[in-house]
Amino acid sequence: MTIEDLQAIFEKHNDEYIKFERVTPKLSQYADLHAFLLLEKLLPLTDAACVGRDMVSAAEHDEIYLNVDLGELAEVIAEDQVVELARCGVRYKSEYDCLAMFV
């Protein structure tokens, strides 16, 4: 899949946004932690230089931006996993081409 496909899938499943009760099985009882753990599972840090970096890359106006390479994510994520992220409150923020969440 491409980054454009990833964005389109987030838009297609907008009705699933913040429906964490539909996520099964849960990696955490907290929606944000579940999303972070899923992203870590999909994009494990294999380079020792990257170990210890933060999942949150920036924050402003009650919103956090996630430190995820969208090109790499698009290569490994399945549509049902995009839905899972949306259910956790993750959004594709097109003006910055990144993933974001409200806090």
C-alpha positions as CSV (number, residue, x, y, z in Angstrom):
1,M,0.0,0.0,0.0
2,T,1.1,3.6,-0.5
3,I,0.8,6.6,1.8
4,E,-2.1,7.8,-0.3
5,D,-3.8,4.4,0.3
6,L,-3.2,4.7,4.0
7,Q,-4.8,8.1,4.1
8,A,-7.8,6.9,2.0
9,I,-8.3,3.9,4.4
10,F,-8.3,6.3,7.4
11,E,-10.9,8.4,5.6
12,K,-13.0,5.4,4.6
13,H,-13.2,4.2,8.2
14,N,-13.8,7.6,9.8
15,D,-17.0,6.2,11.4
16,E,-14.8,3.9,13.5
17,Y,-12.9,6.8,15.1
18,I,-12.7,6.5,18.9
19,K,-14.7,3.2,19.1
20,F,-12.1,1.5,21.3
21,E,-14.7,-0.8,22.7
22,R,-14.7,-2.6,19.3
23,V,-11.0,-3.4,19.5
24,T,-10.3,-7.1,20.3
25,P,-8.0,-8.4,21.6
26,K,-6.7,-5.4,23.5
27,L,-3.0,-5.0,23.9
28,S,-3.8,-2.5,26.8
29,Q,-6.9,-1.2,28.4
30,Y,-5.8,2.3,27.4
31,A,-6.6,3.2,23.8
32,D,-3.5,5.4,23.4
33,L,-1.2,2.6,24.8
34,H,-2.8,0.1,22.6
35,A,-2.2,2.2,19.5
36,F,1.5,2.8,20.5
37,L,2.0,-1.0,21.1
38,L,0.4,-1.8,17.8
39,L,2.7,0.7,16.0
40,E,5.7,-0.7,17.8
41,K,4.7,-4.2,16.7
42,L,4.3,-3.1,13.1
43,L,7.5,-1.0,13.0
44,P,9.9,-2.5,15.6
45,L,13.1,-0.5,16.2
46,T,15.9,-2.6,15.0
47,D,18.6,0.0,14.8
48,A,20.4,0.4,18.1
49,A,20.7,4.2,17.5
50,C,16.9,4.4,17.4
51,V,16.2,2.5,20.6
52,G,14.9,4.9,23.3
53,R,13.3,7.4,20.9
54,D,9.9,8.7,21.7
55,M,6.6,7.7,20.1
56,V,5.4,11.3,20.4
57,S,7.3,13.6,18.2
58,A,5.5,16.9,18.9
59,A,2.4,18.4,20.6
60,E,0.3,21.5,20.3
61,H,-3.2,22.6,21.0
62,D,-4.3,19.3,22.8
63,E,-2.9,17.2,20.0
64,I,0.1,14.9,19.8
65,Y,1.9,13.9,16.6
66,L,3.3,10.4,16.4
67,N,6.9,9.6,15.3
68,V,6.1,7.1,12.6
69,D,7.5,6.8,9.1
70,L,4.3,6.7,7.0
71,G,6.1,5.1,4.0
72,E,7.3,2.2,6.2
73,L,4.0,1.9,7.9
74,A,2.1,1.8,4.6
75,E,4.3,-1.1,3.5
76,V,3.4,-3.3,6.5
77,I,0.0,-2.3,7.8
78,A,-3.3,-4.1,6.8
79,E,-6.6,-2.3,6.5
80,D,-8.0,-3.9,9.7
81,Q,-5.0,-2.5,11.6
82,V,-5.7,1.0,10.3
83,V,-9.3,0.5,11.6
84,E,-7.8,-0.6,14.9
85,L,-5.7,2.6,15.1
86,A,-8.7,4.7,14.2
87,R,-10.7,3.0,17.0
88,C,-7.9,4.1,19.4
89,G,-8.2,7.7,18.3
90,V,-5.4,7.9,15.8
91,R,-6.0,10.1,12.8
92,Y,-4.2,10.8,9.6
93,K,-3.4,14.5,9.6
94,S,-3.1,15.4,5.9
95,E,-1.8,19.0,6.4
96,Y,1.3,17.6,8.0
97,D,1.3,14.1,6.5
98,C,1.5,12.4,9.9
99,L,-0.5,10.4,12.4
100,A,-2.0,12.4,15.3
101,M,-4.2,12.0,18.4
102,F,-6.1,14.4,20.6
103,V,-5.2,14.2,24.3
